[in-house]
Amino acid sequence: MFTLTVRDHMMVAHSLPHPSFGPAQQLHGATYVVELTVWRETLGPESTVIDIGEVAGLLKEVLSDLTYRNLDEHLVLVGAPATTETLARFVAERVAGRLAGRRLDRLEVILREHPDAWAGYVMALD
């Protein structure tokens, strides 16, 4: 299986209103390095998984809706805690919608909060 990965980042504000999050229950900022990997069983006619510039632009477009925002007020995220895991799924689902029909097999989104801590979401594509 072939893969292609692009990376970008986003800076957000959010709170995690559950006692298990300790001080992170209060509004705070986070900077995430976001990695998007797509898989394809066979290469396309151009001998690529997909155009790297197109995927980088697509990721930037998806993240623009989140960057420099208070996620506690984001219309789609209101009512769900904006944990690293739920944000990874949100980004993956948005990317998947834009990649429909591209003959890709799966994608993975990883959000790195710190060099030693990250979470991700993997999903199959049609």
Phi and psi in degrees as GROMACS dihedral restraints (atoms count N, CA, C in turn):
[ dihedral_restraints ]
;  ai    aj    ak    al  type     phi  dphi    fc
    3     4     5     6     1   -93.1    20    10
    4     5     6     7     1   148.8    20    10
    6     7     8     9     1  -131.7    20    10
    7     8     9    10     1   156.8    20    10
    9    10    11    12     1  -139.4    20    10
   10    11    12    13     1   132.0    20    10
   12    13    14    15     1  -125.6    20    10
   13    14    15    16     1   135.9    20    10
   15    16    17    18     1  -124.6    20    10
   16    17    18    19     1   158.6    20    10
   18    19    20    21     1  -135.0    20    10
   19    20    21    22     1   145.1    20    10
   21    22    23    24     1  -149.3    20    10
   22    23    24    25     1  -169.5    20    10
   24    25    26    27     1  -147.5    20    10
   25    26    27    28     1   162.8    20    10
   27    28    29    30     1  -146.4    20    10
   28    29    30    31     1   146.8    20    10
   30    31    32    33     1  -115.1    20    10
   31    32    33    34     1   127.2    20    10
   33    34    35    36     1  -134.6    20    10
   34    35    36    37     1   167.9    20    10
   36    37    38    39     1  -121.7    20    10
   37    38    39    40     1   144.8    20    10
   39    40    41    42     1  -168.5    20    10
   40    41    42    43     1   166.5    20    10
   42    43    44    45     1  -128.1    20    10
   43    44    45    46     1   156.3    20    10
   45    46    47    48     1  -123.1    20    10
   46    47    48    49     1    87.5    20    10
   48    49    50    51     1   -78.2    20    10
   49    50    51    52     1    68.5    20    10
   51    52    53    54     1  -146.2    20    10
   52    53    54    55     1   137.0    20    10
   54    55    56    57     1   -53.5    20    10
   55    56    57    58     1   -26.7    20    10
   57    58    59    60     1   -66.8    20    10
   58    59    60    61     1   -15.6    20    10
   60    61    62    63     1   -90.8    20    10
   61    62    63    64     1     0.5    20    10
   63    64    65    66     1    53.0    20    10
   64    65    66    67     1  -129.0    20    10
   66    67    68    69     1   -64.2    20    10
   67    68    69    70     1   -19.7    20    10
   69    70    71    72     1   -72.3    20    10
   70    71    72    73     1    -1.9    20    10
   72    73    74    75     1   -66.3    20    10
   73    74    75    76     1   -27.0    20    10
   75    76    77    78     1   -82.7    20    10
   76    77    78    79     1   156.8    20    10
   78    79    80    81     1   -58.3    20    10
   79    80    81    82     1   130.3    20    10
   81    82    83    84     1  -151.1    20    10
   82    83    84    85     1   167.5    20    10
   84    85    86    87     1   -99.6    20    10
   85    86    87    88     1   154.9    20    10
   87    88    89    90     1  -145.1    20    10
   88    89    90    91     1   141.8    20    10
   90    91    92    93     1  -115.8    20    10
   91    92    93    94     1   122.8    20    10
   93    94    95    96     1  -111.5    20    10
   94    95    96    97     1   134.6    20    10
   96    97    98    99     1   -88.1    20    10
   97    98    99   100     1   125.5    20    10
   99   100   101   102     1  -111.7    20    10
  100   101   102   103     1   122.5    20    10
  102   103   104   105     1  -112.0    20    10
  103   104   105   106     1   131.8    20    10
  105   106   107   108     1  -118.1    20    10
  106   107   108   109     1   121.4    20    10
  108   109   110   111     1  -118.6    20    10
  109   110   111   112     1   133.3    20    10
  111   112   113   114     1  -118.0    20    10
  112   113   114   115     1   145.3    20    10
  114   115   116   117     1  -115.1    20    10
  115   116   117   118     1   147.0    20    10
  117   118   119   120     1  -147.4    20    10
  118   119   120   121     1   132.2    20    10
  120   121   122   123     1   -63.6    20    10
  121   122   123   124     1   -44.4    20    10
  123   124   125   126     1  -127.9    20    10
  124   125   126   127     1   153.5    20    10
  126   127   128   129     1   -73.4    20    10
  127   128   129   130     1   153.9    20    10
  129   130   131   132     1   -75.0    20    10
  130   131   132   133     1  -178.2    20    10
  132   133   134   135     1   -62.8    20    10
  133   134   135   136     1   -20.7    20    10
  135   136   137   138     1   -90.7    20    10
  136   137   138   139     1     6.3    20    10
  138   139   140   141     1    64.7    20    10
  139   140   141   142     1    34.8    20    10
  141   142   143   144     1  -131.7    20    10
  142   143   144   145     1   163.5    20    10
  144   145   146   147     1   -70.7    20    10
  145   146   147   148     1   -50.7    20    10
  147   148   149   150     1  -168.4    20    10
  148   149   150   151     1   159.6    20    10
  150   151   152   153     1   -63.0    20    10
  151   152   153   154     1   123.7    20    10
  153   154   155   156     1   -62.7    20    10
  154   155   156   157     1   -39.1    20    10
  156   157   158   159     1   -65.8    20    10
  157   158   159   160     1   -37.5    20    10
  159   160   161   162     1   -64.4    20    10
  160   161   162   163     1   -44.1    20    10
  162   163   164   165     1   -69.1    20    10
  163   164   165   166     1   -38.5    20    10
  165   166   167   168     1   -62.6    20    10
  166   167   168   169     1   -42.4    20    10
  168   169   170   171     1   -66.4    20    10
  169   170   171   172     1   -38.4    20    10
  171   172   173   174     1   -63.4    20    10
  172   173   174   175     1   -44.1    20    10
  174   175   176   177     1   -63.0    20    10
  175   176   177   178     1   -44.9    20    10
  177   178   179   180     1   -58.9    20    10
  178   179   180   181     1   -41.2    20    10
  180   181   182   183     1   -62.9    20    10
  181   182   183   184     1   -44.7    20    10
  183   184   185   186     1   -64.3    20    10
  184   185   186   187     1   -41.9    20    10
  186   187   188   189     1   -71.6    20    10
  187   188   189   190     1   -23.7    20    10
  189   190   191   192     1   -61.6    20    10
  190   191   192   193     1   -24.9    20    10
  192   193   194   195     1   -75.4    20    10
  193   194   195   196     1   -15.5    20    10
  195   196   197   198     1  -110.5    20    10
  196   197   198   199     1   -31.2    20    10
  198   199   200   201     1   -64.2    20    10
  199   200   201   202     1   135.1    20    10
  201   202   203   204     1    61.1    20    10
  202   203   204   205     1    31.4    20    10
  204   205   206   207     1  -117.4    20    10
  205   206   207   208     1   151.8    20    10
  207   208   209   210     1   -85.7    20    10
  208   209   210   211     1   107.3    20    10
  210   211   212   213     1   -67.8    20    10
  211   212   213   214     1   -18.2    20    10
  213   214   215   216     1   -64.4    20    10
  214   215   216   217     1   -19.9    20    10
  216   217   218   219     1  -109.5    20    10
  217   218   219   220     1     1.7    20    10
  219   220   221   222     1   -69.5    20    10
  220   221   222   223     1   126.4    20    10
  222   223   224   225     1   -55.3    20    10
  223   224   225   226     1   -38.6    20    10
  225   226   227   228     1   -78.9    20    10
  226   227   228   229     1   -27.8    20    10
  228   229   230   231     1   -96.5    20    10
  229   230   231   232     1    -9.0    20    10
  231   232   233   234     1   -59.1    20    10
  232   233   234   235     1   133.1    20    10
  234   235   236   237     1    94.6    20    10
  235   236   237   238     1   -12.8    20    10
  237   238   239   240     1  -121.3    20    10
  238   239   240   241     1   134.1    20    10
  240   241   242   243     1   -65.0    20    10
  241   242   243   244     1   133.1    20    10
  243   244   245   246     1   -83.9    20    10
  244   245   246   247     1    63.7    20    10
  246   247   248   249     1   -73.6    20    10
  247   248   249   250     1   167.3    20    10
  249   250   251   252     1   -59.0    20    10
  250   251   252   253     1   -39.8    20    10
  252   253   254   255     1   -64.7    20    10
  253   254   255   256     1   -46.5    20    10
  255   256   257   258     1   -69.4    20    10
  256   257   258   259     1   -32.1    20    10
  258   259   260   261     1   -67.3    20    10
  259   260   261   262     1   -39.6    20    10
  261   262   263   264     1   -60.7    20    10
  262   263   264   265     1   -43.9    20    10
  264   265   266   267     1   -65.0    20    10
  265   266   267   268     1   -42.9    20    10
  267   268   269   270     1   -58.2    20    10
  268   269   270   271     1   -48.1    20    10
  270   271   272   273     1   -63.6    20    10
  271   272   273   274     1   -44.6    20    10
  273   274   275   276     1   -59.7    20    10
  274   275   276   277     1   -44.6    20    10
  276   277   278   279     1   -65.3    20    10
  277   278   279   280     1   -38.9    20    10
  279   280   281   282     1   -66.0    20    10
  280   281   282   283     1   -42.8    20    10
  282   283   284   285     1   -64.1    20    10
  283   284   285   286     1   -45.3    20    10
  285   286   287   288     1   -57.3    20    10
  286   287   288   289     1   -40.0    20    10
  288   289   290   291     1   -61.4    20    10
  289   290   291   292     1   -31.5    20    10
  291   292   293   294     1   -85.8    20    10
  292   293   294   295     1   -14.1    20    10
  294   295   296   297     1  -102.0    20    10
  295   296   297   298     1     5.2    20    10
  297   298   299   300     1   -54.9    20    10
  298   299   300   301     1   136.8    20    10
  300   301   302   303     1    79.2    20    10
  301   302   303   304     1    10.8    20    10
  303   304   305   306     1   -95.3    20    10
  304   305   306   307     1     5.3    20    10
  306   307   308   309     1    62.1    20    10
  307   308   309   310     1    35.5    20    10
  309   310   311   312     1   -98.5    20    10
  310   311   312   313     1   151.1    20    10
  312   313   314   315     1   -93.1    20    10
  313   314   315   316     1   -40.1    20    10
  315   316   317   318     1  -161.0    20    10
  316   317   318   319     1   168.1    20    10
  318   319   320   321     1  -140.6    20    10
  319   320   321   322     1   158.0    20    10
  321   322   323   324     1  -136.6    20    10
  322   323   324   325     1   136.9    20    10
  324   325   326   327     1  -118.6    20    10
  325   326   327   328     1   127.0    20    10
  327   328   329   330     1  -118.0    20    10
  328   329   330   331     1   130.7    20    10
  330   331   332   333     1  -109.2    20    10
  331   332   333   334     1   117.2    20    10
  333   334   335   336     1   -98.6    20    10
  334   335   336   337     1   114.7    20    10
  336   337   338   339     1   -84.1    20    10
  337   338   339   340     1   -26.2    20    10
  339   340   341   342     1  -159.7    20    10
  340   341   342   343     1   154.7    20    10
  342   343   344   345     1   -57.1    20    10
  343   344   345   346     1   -22.7    20    10
  345   346   347   348     1  -109.3    20    10
  346   347   348   349     1     9.1    20    10
  348   349   350   351     1  -148.5    20    10
  349   350   351   352     1   126.2    20    10
  351   352   353   354     1  -157.0    20    10
  352   353   354   355     1   166.0    20    10
  354   355   356   357     1  -142.0    20    10
  355   356   357   358     1   160.4    20    10
  357   358   359   360     1  -151.9    20    10
  358   359   360   361     1   177.4    20    10
  360   361   362   363     1  -145.1    20    10
  361   362   363   364     1   132.2    20    10
  363   364   365   366     1  -117.4    20    10
  364   365   366   367     1   138.9    20    10
  366   367   368   369     1  -144.8    20    10
  367   368   369   370     1   146.8    20    10
  369   370   371   372     1   -77.0    20    10
  370   371   372   373     1   149.8    20    10
  372   373   374   375     1  -113.6    20    10
  373   374   375   376     1   152.9    20    10
